[in-house]
Amino acid sequence: MPGYKRWYDHDPLLMEVVNLLKNYQTELKKQAEVFLAKIEEKVSKDAMQRFYEMVKPENGTRWYDKDPVISMTVELLRVVPPDVQRQCAEHFINALKNMGIDYQSPNISAENAADGVFEKGAEENSSLNSSSDNNSNSDTSKESV
């Protein structure tokens, strides 16, 4: 059994994006709102709020507890399946580039990023999800999450 300390340590790309969310909270807040809206389409705003109320600490001492959008984003990233975590991580990195922030992920090659691997990856992930019951919205998984 691996000795991971944090829930995101198992995936270098996910670890990178959690750190990006920490360091670029203002810049990535809009992308976090898009992510939350996509999750809300799948489960419901009420279910998201109930989940967040259960996991939200009373003291709020973690770096992401200061902003409810970032906090809910991190908490939801923690519980979604690994393939969704990875797809979201790629979209957060792509969002920085689209904002003109000169950032190169050590976990994604520059040529893959330039060739639109994010959209390709989203299509691959949607095909993985086609076996699930939530197959009706497979086109929405191609959008920024």
C-alpha positions in Angstrom: 0.0 0.0 0.0 1.5 3.3 -1.0 2.2 5.8 1.7 0.6 8.9 0.1 0.1 11.7 2.5 -2.5 13.8 0.6 -5.3 12.6 -1.6 -3.7 14.1 -4.7 -0.2 12.8 -4.3 -0.8 9.7 -6.4 -1.0 11.8 -9.7 1.8 14.3 -10.5 -0.6 16.2 -12.8 -3.3 16.5 -10.1 -0.7 17.5 -7.5 0.5 20.2 -10.0 -3.0 21.6 -10.4 -3.8 21.7 -6.7 -0.6 23.8 -6.4 -1.7 26.0 -9.3 -5.1 26.5 -7.7 -3.2 27.6 -4.6 -0.9 30.0 -6.4 -3.3 31.3 -9.1 -6.6 31.4 -7.1 -7.8 34.7 -8.7 -6.8 33.7 -12.2 -8.3 30.2 -12.0 -11.5 31.1 -10.1 -13.5 31.5 -13.4 -12.4 28.0 -14.5 -13.3 26.7 -11.0 -16.8 28.2 -11.5 -17.1 26.4 -14.9 -16.0 23.1 -13.2 -18.6 23.5 -10.5 -21.3 24.3 -13.1 -20.5 21.1 -15.0 -20.7 19.0 -11.8 -23.9 20.8 -10.9 -25.4 19.7 -14.3 -24.6 16.1 -13.4 -25.8 15.9 -9.7 -27.7 19.1 -8.7 -26.8 22.2 -6.8 -28.6 20.9 -3.7 -26.5 17.7 -3.7 -23.3 19.7 -4.1 -24.3 22.1 -1.2 -25.1 19.1 1.1 -21.8 17.5 0.3 -19.9 20.7 0.8 -21.6 21.3 4.2 -20.5 17.8 5.3 -16.8 18.3 4.3 -16.3 22.0 5.1 -14.3 22.4 8.2 -15.6 24.8 10.9 -12.4 26.6 11.4 -11.4 26.9 7.7 -7.7 26.9 8.3 -6.6 25.3 4.9 -5.4 27.6 2.2 -8.4 26.9 0.0 -11.0 27.5 2.7 -10.8 31.2 2.3 -12.8 31.2 -1.0 -15.9 29.1 -1.2 -15.6 28.5 -5.0 -12.0 27.3 -4.7 -12.8 25.3 -1.5 -15.7 23.5 -3.2 -13.6 22.9 -6.3 -10.8 21.3 -4.3 -13.3 19.2 -2.3 -15.1 18.0 -5.4 -11.8 17.2 -7.2 -11.0 15.1 -4.2 -14.0 12.8 -4.7 -14.5 12.6 -8.4 -13.1 9.5 -10.3 -9.4 9.7 -11.2 -10.2 10.0 -15.0 -12.3 13.1 -14.2 -9.6 14.5 -11.9 -7.1 14.2 -14.7 -9.3 15.8 -17.3 -10.1 18.7 -15.0 -6.4 19.1 -14.2 -5.6 19.4 -17.9 -8.4 22.0 -18.4 -7.1 24.1 -15.5 -3.6 24.1 -17.0 -5.1 25.0 -20.4 -7.1 27.8 -18.9 -3.9 29.5 -17.6 -2.4 29.3 -21.1 -5.6 30.8 -22.6 -5.3 33.7 -20.2 -1.8 34.4 -21.5 0.0 33.2 -18.5 3.3 31.7 -19.6 3.1 28.3 -17.9 4.5 25.0 -19.1 3.4 21.9 -17.2 6.2 19.5 -16.4 3.6 16.8 -16.7 2.3 17.6 -20.2 4.7 18.0 -23.2 4.7 21.3 -25.0 3.9 19.8 -28.4 0.8 17.9 -26.9 -0.4 21.1 -25.3 0.0 23.0 -28.6 -1.7 20.3 -30.6 -4.9 20.5 -28.5 -4.3 17.3 -26.5 -6.8 18.7 -24.0 -9.7 18.3 -26.3 -8.4 15.0 -27.5 -8.1 13.8 -23.9 -11.7 15.0 -23.2 -13.0 12.9 -26.1 -11.1 9.9 -24.9 -12.5 10.4 -21.4 -16.1 10.8 -22.8 -15.7 7.5 -24.6 -14.6 5.9 -21.2 -17.8 7.4 -19.7 -20.0 6.0 -22.5 -20.4 2.8 -20.7 -21.9 4.6 -17.7 -25.5 5.6 -17.2 -24.6 9.3 -17.8 -24.0 8.7 -21.4 -26.5 11.3 -22.6 -24.2 14.3 -22.0 -21.0 12.9 -23.6 -20.7 16.1 -25.8 -20.5 18.3 -22.7 -17.4 16.5 -21.5 -15.6 18.0 -24.5 -16.1 21.5 -23.1 -13.8 23.1 -20.5 -14.5 21.5 -17.1 
